[in-house]
Structure formats: structure tokens, C-alpha cells
Amino acid sequence: MNKTEEPSPCMHPCMRRRETAKVTFYTIGMIYHRPPGVIAWWSAAFPGFGYISLCSHLKGYLFIIWEIIINVNSNLNAAIVYAFTGRFDMSIAVVDSRWLLLYCPVYIFNIWCSYRMAVSINKVAQITQNQPLSIKPQAITGIGINILDKRPPYLAIVWSMLMPGLGHVYTTRLTTALVLIGIWTMTVFYSGFLPALHLTLLGQFGQAVLTADPQWLLFLPSIYCFSMYDAYAYCVEYNSLFDREQAQFLRNNYQDAAFEMPL
């Protein structure tokens, strides 16, 4: 029996209390240390992204849907763009206060809750740092295969740069990849980004400004930057998990029990 797949029956119950990773055919969930400030920042940049970075996907997807619905109906992004370009009268006129007042409490809660969750997960990560792993390094089902292996983290950035979500496909986070590709495609379409980019390259700057929709355009930087950061950070930890699992397998199966490990 592969000792890395199941904990030894003689293992102390406290050593089996907490799982640190789980491999499924569509993703690999992991508990590892995340800077709480960074998590709070991504939650502020785009509600839901902080939870996705914590592998709390359902919460993340719910907040993403909430952000798009409330933000678009309140015209918040358009108001922000007009305010930062000095057009304060237009900023005040375009915003819908009925939706904006719904936005504020949930937005603040989203930042606070993701920060608190990151702190809690970091405590668990510290507790389980030296705990033996009890994971299966592969998952095989009728609709998918996922194998724990090592992957160059820079490729996660490259694929995310080409299309947000592809870096997550590369690291086998399929549900998150589907969400990121979906919201990126929708945002690019409604923002008029590609026609505006085309007009800009042709030197028709005035027409490009008229073509772009500032309400949807302001979503793009957050989605683009987060996809690169999260895919890279996850890939680094993914490789660390592989090293840890492989080292434990070799130690349990091929190392003489009498061998004294150097400190």
C-alpha cells in the first residue's frame, strides 16, 4: 500500500485531524500561507478574488456575481472614471444611489471576511506544516484526470497574459478558469476594448474614447492582473506540495528506518 495515500493506522489521531490538500479531477485544493493584506487588497480590487485566492471558490463566485450586478447597475465604475478625469458633474449625474447604497456594506464585509479567513487559514497552515500528508497524488474519473506534478510557474503568467483563465487551466483549476474566462470575455465585449484598441493603433484616439465604455473598462485591470498573480502564486505552492509529497513517499518506502536524518 502506498503510505502517502492513507495515513498509517498507528499514526496519532492529532496527526490525522486536518487535511492540507486534496486532489480532484477538476482542481487541487491546498492550505498554505497567504499574506492577509494581499488577500484584502484583491477583495478590494474586485470582490470575490480574495476568496478565490484562498481556494474558497463558492464564496468567491457569489461575490463576483454580486459585484458585476451591483456595480453595473449603480454605474460606479463610470463615476470613478469621470471623477479621476476631473468631470465631477458627470460623475455625480451618472451614479445611481439606490444601487450604490446596497454596494457599500457588502463591499466592506467582503474585505474584512476574506482578511479574517486568510488569518485563520495561516494558523492551520502553520499547525500542519510538519504534519505527514495523507493525499492521493492523482485523481482519475470518467470525465477527467488530474495528476500532481511539477510545472514552471512562469508559464502560468505567460498563459494568463495571453488570456486570463488559461493560467488556471494550466494549473488544473478548471472551475476558476471557467469563471475568469467568462467574465473576461463578457467584460471585453461590453467595454468595447478591442475596437477601441484597434482604433488607437490606427491613431484615431478620439473615436477610440467614444467607443470604449468606462463602466465595463474599469473591470479589466483587476481581472487581468489577478489572473496572472493567482496562477503564479498557486503554481509555486503546487510545486511545493509535489516536493513534499514526493519526499514523504521516498522516505516512507525507500529509506531505512535506522538511518538518522541530519538536522
Secondary structure, 3 states (H helix, E strand, C coil): CCCCCCCCCCCCHHHHCCCCEEECCCCEEECCCCCHHHHHHHHHHCCCHHHHHCCCHHHHHHHHHHHHHHHHHHCHHHHHHHHHCCCHHHHHHHCCHHHHHHHHHHHHHHHHHHHHHHHHHHHHHHHCCCCCCCCCCEEECCCCEEECCCCCHHHHHHHHHHCCCHHHHHCCCHHHHHHHHHHHHHHHHHHCHHHHHHHHHCCCHHHHHHHCCHHHHCHHHHHHHHHHHHHHHHHHHHHHHHHHHHHHHHHHHHCCCCCCCCC
